[in-house]
Amino acid sequence: MSVGEKVECRYGRGAQFFPGRVESIGSDGTFEIVYDDSDKESGVVRRRLKRAGDRQGLKLSVDEAVDAKCSSQNDEVMPGRVVRIDGENAYEVEFESGIRETMERKYIFAMHSSGIGNGASAVKANNADESRK
């Protein structure tokens, strides 16, 4: 990603993507985003950004950095990492807060890219409106 590039970004700890552009890239690799509505956000990690047409790989790996909906925190999207794979579509995520939860893949946000990794079909977008049960 480069300065001036159009992107979509998940704002704050939400699940919904909003259009904007890269304003700057910090020395720590985070991004400053200016949204189309003129809001700004700094310290954005790459996995919260996507370009038009980008997709997530279907499969995740142990130790992969992710953001996921934390059911014990009212489905707030929080950073963490995959600590265990449980079958075909369930992952245990340890959040930075230390909370661990097992969840379906659709509640997890990983890196988006134009190439699909893991030899699997892509996850187009996580369903931001679907409630966890």
SETOR-661903 format. One record per residue: chain; x, y, z of N, C-alpha, C in turn. Coordinates in nm, 3 decimals, m for minus. Layout:
<recs>
+-------+---------+---------+---------+---------+---------+---------+---------+---------+---------+
! chain !    n.px !    n.py !    n.pz !   ca.px !   ca.py !   ca.pz !    c.px !    c.py !    c.pz !
+-------+---------+---------+---------+---------+---------+---------+---------+---------+---------+
!     A !       X !       Y !       Z !       X !       Y !       Z !       X !       Y !       Z !
...
+-------+---------+---------+---------+---------+---------+---------+---------+---------+---------+
</recs>
This chain:
<recs>
+-------+---------+---------+---------+---------+---------+---------+---------+---------+---------+
! chain !    n.px !    n.py !    n.pz !   ca.px !   ca.py !   ca.pz !    c.px !    c.py !    c.pz !
+-------+---------+---------+---------+---------+---------+---------+---------+---------+---------+
!     A !   0.085 !  m0.117 !   0.000 !   0.000 !   0.000 !   0.000 !   0.089 !   0.123 !   0.000 !
!     A !   0.038 !   0.227 !  m0.061 !   0.118 !   0.348 !  m0.074 !   0.035 !   0.472 !  m0.039 !
!     A !   0.105 !   0.580 !  m0.009 !   0.040 !   0.707 !   0.024 !  m0.047 !   0.750 !  m0.093 !
!     A !  m0.170 !   0.791 !  m0.063 !  m0.265 !   0.834 !  m0.164 !  m0.354 !   0.723 !  m0.219 !
!     A !  m0.320 !   0.599 !  m0.189 !  m0.397 !   0.486 !  m0.242 !  m0.536 !   0.479 !  m0.178 !
!     A !  m0.636 !   0.449 !  m0.262 !  m0.772 !   0.430 !  m0.213 !  m0.782 !   0.292 !  m0.149 !
!     A !  m0.844 !   0.288 !  m0.031 !  m0.858 !   0.164 !   0.044 !  m0.994 !   0.162 !   0.112 !
!     A !  m1.026 !   0.050 !   0.172 !  m1.136 !   0.040 !   0.267 !  m1.074 !  m0.001 !   0.399 !
!     A !  m1.125 !   0.055 !   0.507 !  m1.067 !   0.031 !   0.639 !  m1.176 !   0.003 !   0.741 !
!     A !  m1.149 !  m0.093 !   0.830 !  m1.240 !  m0.115 !   0.943 !  m1.210 !  m0.006 !   1.046 !
!     A !  m1.310 !   0.076 !   1.075 !  m1.292 !   0.188 !   1.167 !  m1.289 !   0.139 !   1.311 !
!     A !  m1.189 !   0.182 !   1.387 !  m1.180 !   0.150 !   1.529 !  m1.186 !   0.001 !   1.554 !
!     A !  m1.273 !  m0.039 !   1.644 !  m1.290 !  m0.181 !   1.677 !  m1.417 !  m0.238 !   1.616 !
!     A !  m1.462 !  m0.177 !   1.509 !  m1.582 !  m0.224 !   1.441 !  m1.551 !  m0.328 !   1.335 !
!     A !  m1.656 !  m0.384 !   1.279 !  m1.643 !  m0.488 !   1.177 !  m1.670 !  m0.435 !   1.036 !
!     A !  m1.724 !  m0.316 !   1.025 !  m1.764 !  m0.264 !   0.894 !  m1.650 !  m0.185 !   0.830 !
!     A !  m1.634 !  m0.205 !   0.699 !  m1.533 !  m0.132 !   0.622 !  m1.591 !  m0.002 !   0.568 !
!     A !  m1.507 !   0.104 !   0.567 !  m1.545 !   0.234 !   0.514 !  m1.439 !   0.279 !   0.414 !
!     A !  m1.480 !   0.350 !   0.307 !  m1.384 !   0.395 !   0.206 !  m1.300 !   0.513 !   0.256 !
!     A !  m1.176 !   0.515 !   0.209 !  m1.086 !   0.624 !   0.243 !  m0.960 !   0.614 !   0.159 !
!     A !  m0.854 !   0.680 !   0.207 !  m0.726 !   0.672 !   0.137 !  m0.613 !   0.678 !   0.241 !
!     A !  m0.498 !   0.626 !   0.200 !  m0.380 !   0.627 !   0.287 !  m0.322 !   0.768 !   0.286 !
!     A !  m0.318 !   0.830 !   0.403 !  m0.262 !   0.965 !   0.418 !  m0.111 !   0.957 !   0.441 !
!     A !  m0.068 !   0.862 !   0.525 !   0.075 !   0.845 !   0.552 !   0.100 !   0.705 !   0.607 !
!     A !   0.227 !   0.666 !   0.604 !   0.269 !   0.537 !   0.658 !   0.376 !   0.565 !   0.762 !
!     A !   0.352 !   0.518 !   0.884 !   0.444 !   0.542 !   0.994 !   0.568 !   0.454 !   0.988 !
!     A !   0.671 !   0.494 !   1.061 !   0.795 !   0.416 !   1.065 !   0.773 !   0.278 !   1.127 !
!     A !   0.664 !   0.263 !   1.203 !   0.630 !   0.133 !   1.263 !   0.544 !   0.047 !   1.172 !
!     A !   0.517 !   0.095 !   1.049 !   0.440 !   0.018 !   0.952 !   0.290 !   0.036 !   0.963 !
!     A !   0.244 !   0.122 !   1.055 !   0.100 !   0.149 !   1.063 !   0.064 !   0.262 !   0.967 !
!     A !  m0.064 !   0.277 !   0.944 !  m0.114 !   0.371 !   0.844 !  m0.201 !   0.478 !   0.909 !
!     A !  m0.197 !   0.599 !   0.851 !  m0.295 !   0.702 !   0.883 !  m0.393 !   0.704 !   0.767 !
!     A !  m0.521 !   0.693 !   0.799 !  m0.626 !   0.686 !   0.699 !  m0.714 !   0.809 !   0.709 !
!     A !  m0.746 !   0.868 !   0.594 !  m0.846 !   0.974 !   0.586 !  m0.966 !   0.912 !   0.515 !
!     A !  m1.077 !   0.905 !   0.587 !  m1.199 !   0.846 !   0.532 !  m1.268 !   0.945 !   0.439 !
!     A !  m1.352 !   0.893 !   0.352 !  m1.424 !   0.977 !   0.256 !  m1.510 !   1.083 !   0.324 !
!     A !  m1.553 !   1.057 !   0.450 !  m1.632 !   1.157 !   0.522 !  m1.544 !   1.256 !   0.599 !
!     A !  m1.412 !   1.252 !   0.574 !  m1.310 !   1.341 !   0.631 !  m1.262 !   1.302 !   0.770 !
!     A !  m1.320 !   1.199 !   0.832 !  m1.265 !   1.149 !   0.959 !  m1.125 !   1.096 !   0.933 !
!     A !  m1.040 !   1.099 !   1.036 !  m0.904 !   1.047 !   1.026 !  m0.883 !   0.943 !   1.135 !
!     A !  m0.793 !   0.851 !   1.106 !  m0.756 !   0.750 !   1.205 !  m0.608 !   0.717 !   1.187 !
!     A !  m0.534 !   0.715 !   1.298 !  m0.392 !   0.685 !   1.296 !  m0.366 !   0.549 !   1.360 !
!     A !  m0.248 !   0.494 !   1.335 !  m0.208 !   0.369 !   1.399 !  m0.282 !   0.247 !   1.347 !
!     A !  m0.328 !   0.252 !   1.223 !  m0.406 !   0.142 !   1.165 !  m0.311 !   0.033 !   1.116 !
!     A !  m0.332 !  m0.089 !   1.164 !  m0.249 !  m0.202 !   1.119 !  m0.299 !  m0.251 !   0.984 !
!     A !  m0.210 !  m0.313 !   0.908 !  m0.239 !  m0.354 !   0.770 !  m0.360 !  m0.445 !   0.759 !
!     A !  m0.381 !  m0.535 !   0.856 !  m0.492 !  m0.630 !   0.843 !  m0.630 !  m0.564 !   0.851 !
!     A !  m0.636 !  m0.436 !   0.889 !  m0.764 !  m0.364 !   0.890 !  m0.793 !  m0.296 !   0.757 !
!     A !  m0.703 !  m0.310 !   0.661 !  m0.716 !  m0.244 !   0.531 !  m0.737 !  m0.345 !   0.420 !
!     A !  m0.809 !  m0.301 !   0.316 !  m0.818 !  m0.381 !   0.194 !  m0.835 !  m0.289 !   0.075 !
!     A !  m0.790 !  m0.339 !  m0.038 !  m0.810 !  m0.271 !  m0.166 !  m0.934 !  m0.330 !  m0.232 !
!     A !  m0.987 !  m0.260 !  m0.330 !  m1.100 !  m0.314 !  m0.407 !  m1.060 !  m0.449 !  m0.464 !
!     A !  m1.143 !  m0.548 !  m0.445 !  m1.117 !  m0.681 !  m0.499 !  m1.036 !  m0.772 !  m0.409 !
!     A !  m0.976 !  m0.719 !  m0.302 !  m0.899 !  m0.803 !  m0.211 !  m0.990 !  m0.900 !  m0.137 !
!     A !  m0.935 !  m1.015 !  m0.103 !  m1.008 !  m1.118 !  m0.029 !  m0.918 !  m1.174 !   0.080 !
!     A !  m0.979 !  m1.240 !   0.177 !  m0.905 !  m1.312 !   0.279 !  m0.895 !  m1.459 !   0.239 !
!     A !  m0.786 !  m1.523 !   0.277 !  m0.777 !  m1.667 !   0.258 !  m0.878 !  m1.736 !   0.350 !
!     A !  m0.926 !  m1.850 !   0.309 !  m1.026 !  m1.922 !   0.388 !  m0.967 !  m1.984 !   0.513 !
!     A !  m0.847 !  m2.037 !   0.503 !  m0.782 !  m2.105 !   0.615 !  m0.687 !  m2.011 !   0.687 !
!     A !  m0.680 !  m2.027 !   0.818 !  m0.587 !  m1.950 !   0.900 !  m0.481 !  m2.044 !   0.956 !
!     A !  m0.372 !  m1.987 !   1.008 !  m0.263 !  m2.066 !   1.064 !  m0.245 !  m2.034 !   1.211 !
!     A !  m0.194 !  m2.129 !   1.287 !  m0.160 !  m2.106 !   1.427 !  m0.055 !  m1.996 !   1.432 !
!     A !  m0.069 !  m1.905 !   1.526 !   0.016 !  m1.787 !   1.548 !  m0.011 !  m1.672 !   1.451 !
!     A !  m0.109 !  m1.687 !   1.363 !  m0.144 !  m1.578 !   1.271 !  m0.211 !  m1.464 !   1.349 !
!     A !  m0.165 !  m1.342 !   1.325 !  m0.227 !  m1.224 !   1.386 !  m0.360 !  m1.198 !   1.317 !
!     A !  m0.465 !  m1.177 !   1.397 !  m0.599 !  m1.156 !   1.345 !  m0.671 !  m1.053 !   1.431 !
!     A !  m0.786 !  m1.009 !   1.384 !  m0.883 !  m0.936 !   1.465 !  m1.007 !  m1.023 !   1.463 !
!     A !  m1.079 !  m1.028 !   1.574 !  m1.196 !  m1.115 !   1.580 !  m1.301 !  m1.056 !   1.673 !
!     A !  m1.425 !  m1.096 !   1.650 !  m1.535 !  m1.054 !   1.737 !  m1.525 !  m1.131 !   1.868 !
!     A !  m1.517 !  m1.058 !   1.977 !  m1.504 !  m1.118 !   2.110 !  m1.642 !  m1.119 !   2.175 !
!     A !  m1.701 !  m1.238 !   2.187 !  m1.838 !  m1.247 !   2.238 !  m1.850 !  m1.200 !   2.382 !
!     A !  m1.745 !  m1.218 !   2.462 !  m1.751 !  m1.175 !   2.602 !  m1.734 !  m1.023 !   2.617 !
!     A !  m1.705 !  m0.955 !   2.506 !  m1.693 !  m0.809 !   2.506 !  m1.794 !  m0.747 !   2.408 !
!     A !  m1.916 !  m0.802 !   2.408 !  m2.025 !  m0.751 !   2.324 !  m1.991 !  m0.748 !   2.175 !
!     A !  m1.920 !  m0.851 !   2.129 !  m1.880 !  m0.866 !   1.989 !  m1.791 !  m0.753 !   1.938 !
!     A !  m1.722 !  m0.686 !   2.028 !  m1.625 !  m0.585 !   1.987 !  m1.514 !  m0.658 !   1.910 !
!     A !  m1.467 !  m0.599 !   1.801 !  m1.359 !  m0.658 !   1.723 !  m1.227 !  m0.619 !   1.790 !
!     A !  m1.152 !  m0.723 !   1.829 !  m1.030 !  m0.701 !   1.906 !  m0.913 !  m0.776 !   1.843 !
!     A !  m0.790 !  m0.724 !   1.861 !  m0.673 !  m0.792 !   1.806 !  m0.636 !  m0.914 !   1.889 !
!     A !  m0.581 !  m1.013 !   1.819 !  m0.536 !  m1.133 !   1.886 !  m0.457 !  m1.220 !   1.790 !
!     A !  m0.448 !  m1.349 !   1.824 !  m0.379 !  m1.443 !   1.737 !  m0.445 !  m1.579 !   1.747 !
!     A !  m0.433 !  m1.655 !   1.641 !  m0.488 !  m1.791 !   1.639 !  m0.395 !  m1.879 !   1.722 !
!     A !  m0.451 !  m1.950 !   1.820 !  m0.369 !  m2.038 !   1.904 !  m0.399 !  m2.186 !   1.879 !
!     A !  m0.514 !  m2.216 !   1.817 !  m0.548 !  m2.356 !   1.791 !  m0.651 !  m2.362 !   1.679 !
!     A !  m0.638 !  m2.464 !   1.597 !  m0.736 !  m2.491 !   1.492 !  m0.817 !  m2.611 !   1.537 !
!     A !  m0.949 !  m2.596 !   1.538 !  m1.038 !  m2.699 !   1.590 !  m1.131 !  m2.746 !   1.478 !
!     A !  m1.084 !  m2.841 !   1.398 !  m1.165 !  m2.892 !   1.288 !  m1.152 !  m2.807 !   1.164 !
!     A !  m1.254 !  m2.815 !   1.079 !  m1.251 !  m2.748 !   0.949 !  m1.275 !  m2.597 !   0.956 !
!     A !  m1.357 !  m2.551 !   1.050 !  m1.401 !  m2.411 !   1.044 !  m1.402 !  m2.343 !   1.181 !
!     A !  m1.334 !  m2.399 !   1.280 !  m1.333 !  m2.339 !   1.414 !  m1.190 !  m2.310 !   1.456 !
!     A !  m1.173 !  m2.194 !   1.516 !  m1.041 !  m2.149 !   1.558 !  m1.049 !  m2.097 !   1.700 !
!     A !  m0.945 !  m2.126 !   1.779 !  m0.934 !  m2.064 !   1.910 !  m0.844 !  m1.942 !   1.894 !
!     A !  m0.895 !  m1.828 !   1.938 !  m0.822 !  m1.702 !   1.929 !  m0.791 !  m1.655 !   2.070 !
!     A !  m0.666 !  m1.616 !   2.092 !  m0.628 !  m1.551 !   2.217 !  m0.615 !  m1.402 !   2.188 !
!     A !  m0.701 !  m1.324 !   2.253 !  m0.699 !  m1.180 !   2.233 !  m0.584 !  m1.119 !   2.313 !
!     A !  m0.541 !  m0.999 !   2.274 !  m0.432 !  m0.932 !   2.344 !  m0.463 !  m0.912 !   2.492 !
!     A !  m0.590 !  m0.908 !   2.527 !  m0.632 !  m0.893 !   2.666 !  m0.614 !  m1.021 !   2.747 !
!     A !  m0.584 !  m1.133 !   2.679 !  m0.568 !  m1.262 !   2.747 !  m0.691 !  m1.351 !   2.737 !
!     A !  m0.804 !  m1.296 !   2.697 !  m0.926 !  m1.374 !   2.679 !  m0.905 !  m1.471 !   2.563 !
!     A !  m0.956 !  m1.594 !   2.579 !  m0.952 !  m1.694 !   2.471 !  m1.094 !  m1.734 !   2.437 !
!     A !  m1.123 !  m1.743 !   2.308 !  m1.254 !  m1.789 !   2.262 !  m1.236 !  m1.874 !   2.138 !
!     A !  m1.323 !  m1.976 !   2.125 !  m1.328 !  m2.057 !   2.004 !  m1.446 !  m2.008 !   1.922 !
!     A !  m1.422 !  m1.990 !   1.791 !  m1.525 !  m1.932 !   1.705 !  m1.512 !  m1.983 !   1.563 !
!     A !  m1.618 !  m1.962 !   1.486 !  m1.616 !  m1.994 !   1.344 !  m1.531 !  m1.892 !   1.269 !
!     A !  m1.481 !  m1.932 !   1.154 !  m1.395 !  m1.847 !   1.071 !  m1.462 !  m1.714 !   1.036 !
!     A !  m1.593 !  m1.714 !   1.016 !  m1.662 !  m1.592 !   0.970 !  m1.656 !  m1.478 !   1.071 !
!     A !  m1.614 !  m1.504 !   1.195 !  m1.604 !  m1.399 !   1.296 !  m1.461 !  m1.345 !   1.310 !
!     A !  m1.373 !  m1.390 !   1.220 !  m1.231 !  m1.354 !   1.228 !  m1.190 !  m1.275 !   1.105 !
!     A !  m1.119 !  m1.165 !   1.127 !  m1.063 !  m1.084 !   1.019 !  m0.913 !  m1.112 !   1.011 !
!     A !  m0.867 !  m1.149 !   0.893 !  m0.725 !  m1.172 !   0.870 !  m0.679 !  m1.076 !   0.760 !
!     A !  m0.556 !  m1.092 !   0.718 !  m0.501 !  m1.006 !   0.613 !  m0.577 !  m1.028 !   0.482 !
!     A !  m0.609 !  m0.919 !   0.415 !  m0.668 !  m0.924 !   0.281 !  m0.556 !  m0.910 !   0.178 !
!     A !  m0.569 !  m0.978 !   0.066 !  m0.472 !  m0.963 !  m0.042 !  m0.539 !  m0.993 !  m0.175 !
!     A !  m0.470 !  m0.957 !  m0.282 !  m0.524 !  m0.983 !  m0.415 !  m0.502 !  m1.128 !  m0.455 !
!     A !  m0.403 !  m1.194 !  m0.397 !  m0.379 !  m1.336 !  m0.422 !  m0.436 !  m1.417 !  m0.308 !
!     A !  m0.500 !  m1.527 !  m0.339 !  m0.562 !  m1.610 !  m0.236 !  m0.460 !  m1.711 !  m0.186 !
!     A !  m0.433 !  m1.708 !  m0.057 !  m0.338 !  m1.802 !   0.002 !  m0.404 !  m1.932 !   0.041 !
!     A !  m0.325 !  m2.027 !   0.081 !  m0.367 !  m2.156 !   0.135 !  m0.438 !  m2.244 !   0.034 !
!     A !  m0.436 !  m2.211 !  m0.094 !  m0.501 !  m2.294 !  m0.194 !  m0.648 !  m2.313 !  m0.171 !
!     A !  m0.711 !  m2.219 !  m0.105 !  m0.854 !  m2.232 !  m0.072 !  m0.931 !  m2.116 !  m0.133 !
!     A !  m1.062 !  m2.131 !  m0.136 !  m1.144 !  m2.021 !  m0.184 !  m1.140 !  m1.907 !  m0.084 !
!     A !  m1.182 !  m1.792 !  m0.125 !  m1.168 !  m1.672 !  m0.044 !  m1.290 !  m1.644 !   0.041 !
!     A !  m1.266 !  m1.571 !   0.148 !  m1.373 !  m1.516 !   0.229 !  m1.391 !  m1.374 !   0.181 !
!     A !  m1.506 !  m1.343 !   0.119 !  m1.527 !  m1.210 !   0.060 !  m1.529 !  m1.103 !   0.168 !
!     A !  m1.609 !  m1.122 !   0.270 !  m1.615 !  m1.025 !   0.380 !  m1.684 !  m1.091 !   0.497 !
!     A !  m1.641 !  m1.054 !   0.615 !  m1.709 !  m1.105 !   0.733 !  m1.843 !  m1.035 !   0.745 !
!     A !  m1.944 !  m1.108 !   0.789 !  m2.078 !  m1.051 !   0.800 !  m2.085 !  m0.968 !   0.927 !
!     A !  m2.077 !  m0.836 !   0.911 !  m2.074 !  m0.746 !   1.026 !  m2.206 !  m0.741 !   1.101 !
!     A !  m2.314 !  m0.776 !   1.036 !  m2.445 !  m0.764 !   1.099 !  m2.492 !  m0.892 !   1.166 !
!     A !  m2.424 !  m1.002 !   1.141 !  m2.470 !  m1.130 !   1.196 !  m2.430 !  m1.140 !   1.342 !
!     A !  m2.521 !  m1.175 !   1.426 !  m2.494 !  m1.188 !   1.569 !  m2.433 !  m1.323 !   1.598 !
!     A !  m2.339 !  m1.326 !   1.691 !  m2.281 !  m1.453 !   1.735 !  m2.378 !  m1.518 !   1.829 !
!     A !  m2.385 !  m1.645 !   1.823 !  m2.475 !  m1.721 !   1.909 !  m2.398 !  m1.801 !   2.009 !
+-------+---------+---------+---------+---------+---------+---------+---------+---------+---------+
</recs>
